[in-house]
Amino acid sequence: MSVLVYVQNFGGKLKKQNFELASYASKIAEAMGTDVAGITIGEIDNEELQKLSKYGVSKLLKAGDPSFNTRINKIYTQIVEQAVEAAGADVVVFPNTNAGKAVAPRLSVRLKAGYVPGVTELPSSYDPFIVSKGVFTGKAFANVKVNTSVKIVSLMINTFGVFEKETDLVIEDFAPQIDTTGVTSKVIDKKLSKEGLSLFDADIVVSGGRGMKSPDNWKPLEELAEVLGAALACSRPVSDEGWRSHEEHVGQTGKIIAPNLYIAVGISGAIQHIAGVSGAKCIVALNNDSDAPIFQVADYGILDDAHKVLPKLVEAFREFKKE
Ligand SMILES: Cc1cc2nc3c(=O)[nH]c(=O)nc-3n(C[C@H](O)[C@H](O)[C@H](O)COP(=O)(O)OP(=O)(O)OC[C@H]3O[C@@H](n4cnc5c(N)ncnc54)[C@H](O)[C@@H]3O)c2cc1C
């Protein structure tokens, strides 16, 4: 019996989301009186992987063959399936990211295992296994009972938090048997469309809303993000209008983020927006309407015209950094 966590490999590096997922798996394992094993796929240094020993992972199966560096979902599914068996896992924990969404359902079919996507909390019961997930775009919660012997859940990133628990982590090389029948395509090259910090991992996020008025007004926001070393985000109408990419959309129906600092510019603070950013440690709002709801959740507020204030903020931070 164990809990298996899927350790996503970000080009040989781990990210904060790996530690959050390990923390979640570790709390489940604690409640079940068992240990956490992990499966990692593709090349990655053991030194990097050892970071997981701080978050309760005691054994890691490393399928480190370079041919696995690019995710092919059918192959990754086979690797995780064999890891489930090797680890004797009862519960498998994935991130609710593109990688998790691609592999977890396939694994569920192969193992005939119950799968609950998009969980945000620990199971409320382990026998029977019951875990809740948001439904109707977060308007309600459904308690889902999983009856199969193996249970699969995927955790929404930035909803659970990171909890330290030291372990002696053992890393074992893992050589799965791969059947390539039915693998019809392979990614041979990848290029990032845009360099930049991942919203999930950024410590500082600068975000723009409809109050920016036009996509042509984003330059000062980009400059502010650059001087602060921040990632850029936006409200949903901004991405719906095509002013910014949906990759930047935060909120109930977008990404859920938990940076140290969230700067919301020209964003009213609708409940659906706040649902995605309330995990921020500090919220700063810049808005010209004193009744904007964002001021009710902000730690600091600037009541003024964004177009006037932003260039001054950028200038002030540039000066500050020179000192
Ligand atoms: C089911 C559902 C899911 C949703 N999911 C999301 C979600 O995931 N994320 C999300 O963001 N929204 C979501 N929404 C939409 C949400 O309800 C709001 O409509 C949206 O967040 C508003 O975006 P906004 O704050 O950019 O625009 P607005 O509400 O139009 O606010 C613009 C703000 O800019 C201010 N402003 C205007 N001019 C200036 C200026 N010159 N200087 C400074 N401030 C200025 C205004 O005072 C105002 O407060 C969802 C809605 C529904 C129904």
PDBQT file of the ligand as one rigid body, heavy atoms in Angstrom, charges set to zero:
ROOT
HETATM    1  C1  LIG A 401     -19.205  31.644 -14.563  1.00  0.00    +0.000 C 
HETATM    2  C2  LIG A 401     -18.280  32.829 -14.617  1.00  0.00    +0.000 A 
HETATM    3  C3  LIG A 401     -16.922  32.612 -14.512  1.00  0.00    +0.000 A 
HETATM    4  C4  LIG A 401     -16.033  33.693 -14.544  1.00  0.00    +0.000 A 
HETATM    5  N1  LIG A 401     -14.685  33.461 -14.412  1.00  0.00    +0.000 NA
HETATM    6  C5  LIG A 401     -13.847  34.525 -14.373  1.00  0.00    +0.000 A 
HETATM    7  C6  LIG A 401     -12.448  34.328 -14.163  1.00  0.00    +0.000 A 
HETATM    8  O1  LIG A 401     -11.957  33.203 -14.078  1.00  0.00    +0.000 OA
HETATM    9  N2  LIG A 401     -11.655  35.411 -14.113  1.00  0.00    +0.000 N 
HETATM   10  C7  LIG A 401     -12.125  36.685 -14.228  1.00  0.00    +0.000 A 
HETATM   11  O2  LIG A 401     -11.337  37.638 -14.162  1.00  0.00    +0.000 OA
HETATM   12  N3  LIG A 401     -13.437  36.893 -14.421  1.00  0.00    +0.000 NA
HETATM   13  C8  LIG A 401     -14.302  35.853 -14.522  1.00  0.00    +0.000 A 
HETATM   14  N4  LIG A 401     -15.620  36.079 -14.744  1.00  0.00    +0.000 N 
HETATM   15  C9  LIG A 401     -16.057  37.458 -15.074  1.00  0.00    +0.000 C 
HETATM   16  C10 LIG A 401     -16.237  38.313 -13.847  1.00  0.00    +0.000 C 
HETATM   17  O3  LIG A 401     -17.557  38.148 -13.342  1.00  0.00    +0.000 OA
HETATM   18  C11 LIG A 401     -16.005  39.803 -14.170  1.00  0.00    +0.000 C 
HETATM   19  O4  LIG A 401     -16.908  40.175 -15.210  1.00  0.00    +0.000 OA
HETATM   20  C12 LIG A 401     -14.599  40.125 -14.611  1.00  0.00    +0.000 C 
HETATM   21  O5  LIG A 401     -13.675  39.638 -13.663  1.00  0.00    +0.000 OA
HETATM   22  C13 LIG A 401     -14.431  41.620 -14.726  1.00  0.00    +0.000 C 
HETATM   23  O6  LIG A 401     -13.208  41.880 -15.323  1.00  0.00    +0.000 OA
HETATM   24  P1  LIG A 401     -12.489  43.280 -15.079  1.00  0.00    +0.000 P 
HETATM   25  O7  LIG A 401     -12.341  43.523 -13.626  1.00  0.00    +0.000 OA
HETATM   26  O8  LIG A 401     -11.267  43.310 -15.927  1.00  0.00    +0.000 OA
HETATM   27  O9  LIG A 401     -13.499  44.309 -15.761  1.00  0.00    +0.000 OA
HETATM   28  P2  LIG A 401     -14.566  45.295 -15.106  1.00  0.00    +0.000 P 
HETATM   29  O10 LIG A 401     -15.450  44.618 -14.154  1.00  0.00    +0.000 OA
HETATM   30  O11 LIG A 401     -15.169  46.034 -16.245  1.00  0.00    +0.000 OA
HETATM   31  O12 LIG A 401     -13.673  46.296 -14.241  1.00  0.00    +0.000 OA
HETATM   32  C14 LIG A 401     -12.802  47.251 -14.770  1.00  0.00    +0.000 C 
HETATM   33  C15 LIG A 401     -12.271  48.053 -13.602  1.00  0.00    +0.000 C 
HETATM   34  O13 LIG A 401     -11.317  48.973 -14.089  1.00  0.00    +0.000 OA
HETATM   35  C16 LIG A 401     -11.496  50.184 -13.393  1.00  0.00    +0.000 C 
HETATM   36  N5  LIG A 401     -10.974  51.263 -14.256  1.00  0.00    +0.000 N 
HETATM   37  C17 LIG A 401     -11.537  51.784 -15.371  1.00  0.00    +0.000 A 
HETATM   38  N6  LIG A 401     -10.733  52.737 -15.888  1.00  0.00    +0.000 NA
HETATM   39  C18 LIG A 401      -9.653  52.807 -15.068  1.00  0.00    +0.000 A 
HETATM   40  C19 LIG A 401      -8.479  53.613 -15.058  1.00  0.00    +0.000 A 
HETATM   41  N7  LIG A 401      -8.236  54.521 -16.007  1.00  0.00    +0.000 N 
HETATM   42  N8  LIG A 401      -7.581  53.444 -14.046  1.00  0.00    +0.000 NA
HETATM   43  C20 LIG A 401      -7.797  52.536 -13.057  1.00  0.00    +0.000 A 
HETATM   44  N9  LIG A 401      -8.897  51.737 -13.022  1.00  0.00    +0.000 NA
HETATM   45  C21 LIG A 401      -9.809  51.878 -14.021  1.00  0.00    +0.000 A 
HETATM   46  C22 LIG A 401     -12.980  50.299 -13.149  1.00  0.00    +0.000 C 
HETATM   47  O14 LIG A 401     -13.232  51.145 -12.029  1.00  0.00    +0.000 OA
HETATM   48  C23 LIG A 401     -13.353  48.848 -12.868  1.00  0.00    +0.000 C 
HETATM   49  O15 LIG A 401     -13.286  48.576 -11.482  1.00  0.00    +0.000 OA
HETATM   50  C24 LIG A 401     -16.521  35.009 -14.713  1.00  0.00    +0.000 A 
HETATM   51  C25 LIG A 401     -17.901  35.217 -14.820  1.00  0.00    +0.000 A 
HETATM   52  C26 LIG A 401     -18.763  34.145 -14.786  1.00  0.00    +0.000 A 
HETATM   53  C27 LIG A 401     -20.244  34.386 -14.869  1.00  0.00    +0.000 C 
ENDROOT
TORSDOF 0
